[in-house]
């Protein structure tokens, strides 16, 4: 994925509805657990790329 902002958006689209469904009854194994397993690492990797771009970016942009 070339744009990390798209990764953040896609992962949030996986994580938020899954959490809403899981929190209704956490004792039942659901397919939403798989969505969480996919969505959370995608979210972390995308945020990592965004923050790396900010920290390693052109220092003159922020002056």
C-alpha positions as CSV (number, residue, x, y, z in Angstrom):
1,X,0.0,0.0,0.0
2,X,1.6,3.3,-1.1
3,X,-0.6,5.7,0.9
4,X,-0.5,5.1,4.7
5,X,-3.6,7.2,5.2
6,X,-5.6,4.7,3.2
7,X,-4.3,2.0,5.4
8,X,-5.4,3.8,8.5
9,X,-8.9,4.3,7.1
10,X,-9.2,0.7,6.0
11,X,-8.0,-0.6,9.3
12,X,-10.4,1.6,11.2
13,X,-13.2,0.4,8.9
14,X,-12.3,-3.2,10.0
15,X,-11.7,-2.5,13.7
16,X,-14.6,-0.3,14.8
17,X,-17.5,-2.4,13.5
18,X,-15.8,-5.6,14.7
19,X,-15.4,-4.2,18.3
20,X,-19.0,-3.1,18.3
21,X,-20.2,-6.6,17.4
22,X,-17.7,-8.4,19.7
23,X,-18.6,-6.2,22.8
24,X,-22.3,-7.4,22.6
25,X,-21.2,-10.8,23.8
26,X,-17.5,-11.5,24.2
27,X,-17.9,-15.2,25.0
28,X,-19.0,-16.2,21.5
29,X,-16.2,-16.8,18.9
30,X,-17.1,-14.7,15.8
31,X,-15.5,-13.9,12.5
32,X,-14.9,-10.3,13.7
33,X,-12.0,-11.6,15.7
34,X,-10.3,-12.3,12.4
35,X,-11.0,-8.8,11.2
36,X,-9.3,-7.5,14.4
37,X,-6.3,-9.7,13.8
38,X,-6.0,-8.2,10.3
39,X,-7.0,-4.6,11.1
40,X,-4.9,-3.9,14.2
41,X,-1.5,-4.7,12.6
42,X,-2.5,-2.8,9.5
43,X,-3.4,0.2,11.6
44,X,-0.1,0.1,13.5
45,X,2.0,-0.3,10.3
46,X,0.2,2.6,8.7
47,X,0.6,4.9,11.7
48,X,4.2,3.9,11.8
49,X,4.8,5.0,8.2
50,X,2.9,8.3,8.8
51,X,5.0,9.1,11.8
52,X,8.2,8.1,10.1
53,X,7.4,10.4,7.2
54,X,6.8,13.2,9.6
55,X,10.0,12.6,11.6
56,X,12.2,12.0,8.6
57,X,10.6,14.6,6.3
58,X,11.9,17.9,5.2
59,X,12.7,20.0,8.3
60,X,12.0,23.2,6.4
61,X,8.3,22.3,6.0
62,X,7.7,22.9,9.7
63,X,9.4,26.3,10.0
